[in-house]
């Protein structure tokens, strides 16, 4: 089966307050979403929750996939404001995969991208479930995956 994937990354946090309508359009056309927060910012963790809520509002019951990614692992625990457990618990409540990593050192970046591509290809957010809070999927959906 042929599977074509287009990956477009937008920094929602940058545009969040100034381009709400644009974000709505991006979410509407997206199939998969990386929600990224910084482990050294409780505010970014709260922002991740806001973005998740916006995705759920816009996508409603339409097929979509989410990965939660905690960034800046390279900073170490001294600067950490958001504990690993908080991210894990949030991802569990959303029923989505969770990764901690670092864009600076490329830690877990490939793994997170591979996971979201796997979700798109398999057509489900949870390998053990066909319908989840993180999104709805269909194992026979195939086609194009647009990651925003």
C-alpha positions in Angstrom: 0.0 0.0 0.0 1.3 3.4 -0.9 1.3 5.9 1.9 2.3 9.6 1.3 3.1 11.8 4.3 3.4 15.6 4.3 4.8 17.1 7.4 4.3 20.8 8.1 5.3 22.1 11.5 3.8 25.2 13.0 4.8 26.8 16.2 1.3 27.4 17.7 2.7 29.0 20.8 4.1 31.8 18.8 0.9 32.5 16.9 -1.5 31.5 19.6 -2.7 34.9 20.7 -2.3 36.8 17.4 -3.7 34.4 14.9 -6.5 32.4 16.4 -8.4 32.1 13.1 -5.3 30.9 11.3 -4.7 28.3 14.1 -8.3 27.1 13.7 -7.7 26.6 10.0 -4.4 24.7 10.5 -6.0 22.4 13.1 -9.0 21.8 10.8 -6.8 20.6 8.0 -4.4 18.6 10.2 -4.5 14.9 10.9 -1.7 14.6 13.4 -0.4 17.0 16.0 2.8 17.3 18.1 2.0 19.2 21.3 5.3 20.3 22.7 6.0 22.0 26.0 9.2 22.9 27.7 10.1 21.1 31.0 11.5 24.4 32.3 8.2 26.2 32.0 5.0 25.5 33.8 3.4 28.2 31.6 4.2 26.2 28.4 2.8 23.0 30.1 -0.5 24.9 30.6 -0.3 26.2 27.0 0.0 22.6 25.8 -3.3 21.8 27.6 -4.9 24.9 26.0 -3.8 23.7 22.5 -5.0 20.2 23.2 -8.4 21.6 24.2 -8.5 23.7 21.0 -7.6 20.7 18.9 -10.4 18.7 20.5 -12.9 21.6 20.0 -12.0 22.0 16.3 -11.6 18.4 15.4 -14.6 17.2 17.4 -15.0 13.6 16.4 -12.9 13.8 13.2 -9.9 11.5 12.8 -6.8 12.9 14.4 -3.7 11.8 16.3 -1.6 13.5 19.0 1.8 13.0 20.5 2.7 14.9 23.7 6.4 15.9 23.7 8.3 17.4 26.7 11.3 19.3 25.3 14.6 20.6 26.8 15.5 17.4 28.6 19.1 18.5 28.1 18.6 21.2 30.8 18.6 18.6 33.5 16.6 18.5 36.7 18.0 21.7 38.2 15.9 23.9 35.8 12.9 21.6 35.6 9.5 23.1 36.5 7.4 20.3 35.0 8.1 16.8 36.3 8.1 13.7 34.0 5.2 12.3 36.0 3.0 15.4 35.2 3.6 14.8 31.4 3.0 11.1 31.7 -0.3 11.7 33.6 -1.5 14.3 31.1 -0.7 12.1 28.2 -2.5 9.2 29.9 -5.6 11.3 30.5 -5.6 12.3 26.8 -4.8 8.6 25.8 -1.9 9.7 23.7 1.8 8.7 23.5 4.3 10.7 25.6 8.0 11.4 24.9 10.6 13.4 26.8 13.5 14.6 24.7 15.6 17.5 23.4 15.5 19.3 20.2 19.0 20.5 20.9 20.5 17.1 21.3 18.0 15.3 19.1 17.0 13.0 22.0 13.8 11.1 21.2 13.0 13.3 18.2 13.1 10.5 15.7 11.2 8.2 18.0 8.4 10.7 18.4 8.1 11.4 14.7 8.1 7.6 14.0 5.3 7.2 16.5 3.1 9.8 15.0 3.7 8.4 11.5 2.9 4.9 12.9 -0.3 6.3 14.4 -1.3 7.7 11.0 -0.5 4.5 9.2 -2.3 2.3 11.6 -5.2 4.6 11.9 -5.5 4.7 15.6 -4.1 6.7 18.5 -3.8 3.7 20.9 -2.6 0.4 19.6 -5.1 -1.4 21.9 -8.1 0.7 21.0 -9.9 1.9 17.9 -11.4 5.0 19.5 -9.6 7.2 21.9 -9.7 10.6 23.4 -6.6 11.5 21.4 -8.3 11.0 18.1 -10.5 8.7 16.1 -9.0 6.3 13.5 -9.8 3.6 11.0 -7.2 1.0 10.3 -8.2 1.0 6.6 -8.0 4.8 6.2 -4.7 4.9 4.3 -3.9 8.0 2.2 -2.2 11.1 3.2 -1.0 12.2 6.6 -0.7 16.0 7.2 1.2 16.7 10.4 0.8 20.2 11.8 
